[in-house]
Structure formats: structure tokens, C-alpha cells
Amino acid sequence: QVQLVESGGGLVQAGGSLRLSCAASGLTFSSYVMGWFRQAVGKEREFVAAISWYAASTHYADSVKGRFTISRDNAKNTVYLQMNSLKPEDTAVYYCAADRHSVWAPVGVADYDYWGQGTQVTVSS
């Protein structure tokens, strides 16, 4: 079955950096648009970033543009999210997701077919 496993979350001070990874299995990775979402306590899950099948295109939420970078390695079935200049408002559980039937750029939760279990990112002030 399809599995998406996130890693790399943790506690970091404001201004710091983290790199999240999401390892995928059970699917033809290069056939999927990959995305990152986040959900803070008491808030709805929101789009963060997406990357197209062969990384030709990326798309970011305005709140992270210029600070976060999404990338993928199709040989390793892995998608990454490099997060720099972190702010306390970036604190959330971060989820990776896979979208098989994408119309670029998929930014809605309902656009994605598979989800990971999430990794906690906490940014202290």
C-alpha cells in the first residue's frame, strides 16, 4: 500500500532552519505531484508548497514564499521542504501529500490522494 513517512521535524528558535523529508513507497513516485501542508492547533490544514512531477514547477503559499524551498529526488522517492528564517507562526504539524490526478497547481486538501502521518515543527520566540 502507499506510505508517506515524514521526518525532520523538531524544536527550533525563531530565525533557524529545518529540513523536512518525506519518503514515499508503494507508488510510482514520479507520477505524483507532491505537496506539503501544515496544521496548527485549532486551525484548518493549509497548503504550504507543491512540486510538479519532475520538479519543473513549484508553487508556494504567500506566507512561506522566499523562506521555504520544496524539492524532490525521484531516484530516492523523496520530497523535501527546506525551511529557513522560521517564525513562531510556522509552528504546526507538517504533512506531505501525493496527488495523482493533478491540475497544476494543486493547493486544496481535497486535491491530494495520499497523506503522511505528519511531523511536528515548533518554533520558539
C-alpha positions as CSV (number, residue, x, y, z in Angstrom):
1,Q,0.0,0.0,0.0
2,V,1.0,3.6,-0.3
3,Q,3.0,5.0,2.5
4,L,4.3,8.5,3.1
5,V,6.6,9.0,6.0
6,E,7.7,12.4,7.1
7,S,10.8,13.1,9.2
8,G,13.0,16.0,10.3
9,G,10.6,18.0,12.5
10,G,11.6,19.4,15.9
11,L,12.1,22.4,18.1
12,V,14.0,25.4,16.7
13,Q,14.4,29.0,17.7
14,A,13.0,31.8,15.6
15,G,15.2,32.5,12.6
16,G,16.5,29.0,12.5
17,S,16.2,26.3,9.8
18,L,14.8,22.8,9.5
19,R,14.7,20.4,6.6
20,L,11.7,18.0,6.4
21,S,11.8,14.8,4.4
22,C,9.0,12.6,3.1
23,A,9.8,9.1,1.9
24,A,7.2,7.5,-0.3
25,S,6.6,3.9,-1.1
26,G,4.0,1.8,-2.8
27,L,3.5,4.2,-5.7
28,T,5.2,5.4,-8.9
29,F,6.7,8.5,-7.3
30,S,7.4,10.4,-10.5
31,S,3.7,10.1,-11.5
32,Y,2.6,12.2,-8.5
33,V,2.7,15.9,-7.8
34,M,3.9,16.2,-4.2
35,G,2.8,18.8,-1.7
36,W,3.4,19.9,1.8
37,F,0.6,21.1,4.1
38,R,0.6,22.2,7.7
39,Q,-2.0,22.4,10.5
40,A,-1.6,24.5,13.6
41,V,-3.6,23.8,16.8
42,G,-7.2,24.9,16.3
43,K,-6.8,25.8,12.6
44,E,-7.6,24.1,9.4
45,R,-4.9,22.3,7.4
46,E,-3.4,24.7,4.9
47,F,-1.3,24.5,1.8
48,V,2.4,25.2,2.0
49,A,4.1,24.1,-1.2
50,A,3.9,21.8,-4.2
51,I,6.3,20.5,-6.7
52,S,5.5,19.0,-10.1
53,W,6.3,15.5,-11.3
54,Y,9.9,16.2,-12.5
55,A,10.4,19.4,-10.4
56,A,10.0,21.7,-13.4
57,S,7.5,23.8,-11.4
58,T,7.0,24.7,-7.8
59,H,4.3,26.7,-6.1
60,Y,4.2,28.3,-2.6
61,A,1.8,29.8,-0.2
62,D,2.5,33.6,0.2
63,S,3.2,33.1,3.8
64,V,6.3,31.0,3.1
65,K,7.5,32.3,-0.2
66,G,11.1,33.2,-0.1
67,R,11.8,31.3,3.1
68,F,10.8,27.7,2.2
69,T,12.0,25.6,-0.7
70,I,10.4,22.4,-1.9
71,S,12.4,19.8,-3.8
72,R,12.3,16.2,-4.8
73,D,14.5,13.3,-5.7
74,N,12.7,10.8,-7.9
75,A,15.5,8.3,-7.6
76,K,15.0,8.2,-3.9
77,N,11.2,8.6,-3.9
78,T,11.6,11.5,-1.5
79,V,10.3,15.1,-1.3
80,Y,11.9,17.7,0.9
81,L,11.0,21.0,2.5
82,Q,13.8,23.3,3.4
83,M,12.5,25.8,5.9
84,N,14.7,28.9,6.6
85,S,14.0,32.1,8.7
86,L,11.4,30.2,10.7
87,K,8.9,32.2,12.7
88,P,6.7,31.2,15.6
89,E,3.7,31.3,13.4
90,D,5.2,28.4,11.4
91,T,4.6,26.1,14.3
92,A,2.4,23.3,13.1
93,V,2.2,19.7,12.2
94,Y,3.6,19.4,8.7
95,Y,2.2,16.8,6.3
96,C,3.4,15.6,2.9
97,A,0.8,14.5,0.3
98,A,0.7,12.9,-3.1
99,D,-1.6,13.9,-5.9
100,R,-2.1,11.5,-8.9
101,H,-4.6,13.5,-11.0
102,S,-3.3,17.0,-10.7
103,V,-4.3,20.1,-12.5
104,W,-1.3,22.4,-11.7
105,A,-1.1,23.7,-9.1
106,P,-3.0,21.7,-6.6
107,V,-3.4,23.7,-3.4
108,G,-6.5,22.1,-1.8
109,V,-6.6,19.3,0.7
110,A,-9.1,17.5,-1.5
111,D,-6.7,17.6,-4.4
112,Y,-4.4,15.0,-2.8
113,D,-4.9,11.3,-2.7
114,Y,-2.4,10.2,-0.1
115,W,-1.1,11.7,3.2
116,G,1.6,11.1,5.6
117,Q,1.2,11.0,9.4
118,G,2.8,14.4,10.0
119,T,5.8,15.7,11.8
120,Q,5.7,18.4,14.4
121,V,7.6,21.7,13.9
122,T,7.8,24.0,16.8
123,V,9.4,27.4,16.5
124,S,10.1,29.2,19.8
125,S,10.3,33.0,20.0
